[in-house]
Amino acid sequence: MAPTKLGMQETKDMLLQTAKDMIHKGLVEGTAGNLSARLPDGNVVLTPSSLAYETMSLDDLVLCDLDGNVLDGTRNPTTEKDLHLACLRTYDDVHAVMHCHAKYCTMFAVTHQPIPRFIE
């Protein structure tokens, strides 16, 4: 089954809500992490760089083409823009990318420790 294609406004609304949910659910701390979503016209909407999710608005989101050219927005796109665009260029069936620095995974990474396997 093909995924439902949302319009530009619906996609932007969903991206912003997901960004806010990431912070509220404890998936990220501060401004660590970022999101992008493919639009029906093939362009991409991205969260901006270094802006708190709690205060982020639809006007803060940045529109880019798949080559990374900013088409709309007053802020800079995430510094991880190239990672997002590479995923979206490579995989036509991927419609969104979430890149987060989950606090517990990051803790293990910075201490060079393996992440233990367990089931809650």
Residue pairs with C-beta under 8 A, 6 or more apart in sequence:
3 93
3 95
5 40
6 14
6 40
7 40
8 39
8 40
8 41
8 45
11 37
11 38
11 39
11 40
11 45
12 37
12 45
12 58
12 61
13 58
14 37
15 35
15 36
15 37
15 45
15 47
15 61
15 96
16 56
16 57
16 58
16 61
18 35
18 98
19 35
19 47
19 53
19 56
20 53
20 54
20 56
22 28
22 33
22 35
22 53
22 98
22 100
23 53
23 54
26 103
27 33
27 100
27 102
28 53
28 100
28 101
28 102
28 103
29 101
29 103
30 52
31 50
31 51
31 52
31 53
32 100
32 101
32 103
32 106
33 98
33 99
33 100
33 101
34 46
34 47
34 49
34 78
34 80
34 84
34 98
34 99
34 100
35 46
35 47
35 96
35 97
35 98
35 99
36 44
36 45
36 46
36 47
36 78
36 81
36 84
36 85
36 88
36 96
36 97
37 44
37 45
37 95
37 96
37 97
38 44
38 88
38 94
38 95
38 96
39 45
39 63
42 65
42 66
43 63
43 64
43 65
43 66
43 71
44 63
44 64
44 65
44 66
44 84
44 85
44 88
45 61
45 62
45 63
45 64
46 61
46 62
46 63
46 64
46 77
46 78
46 81
46 84
47 53
47 56
47 60
47 61
47 62
47 77
47 78
48 56
48 60
48 61
48 62
48 73
48 75
48 76
48 77
48 78
49 75
49 76
49 77
49 78
49 79
51 60
51 75
59 74
60 73
60 74
60 75
61 73
62 70
62 72
62 73
62 75
62 76
62 77
62 78
63 70
63 71
63 72
63 73
64 70
64 71
64 77
64 81
64 85
65 71
66 85
66 88
66 89
67 85
68 81
68 82
68 85
70 77
78 84
78 99
80 99
83 97
83 99
84 97
84 99
87 94
87 97
88 94
88 97
105 115
108 114
108 115
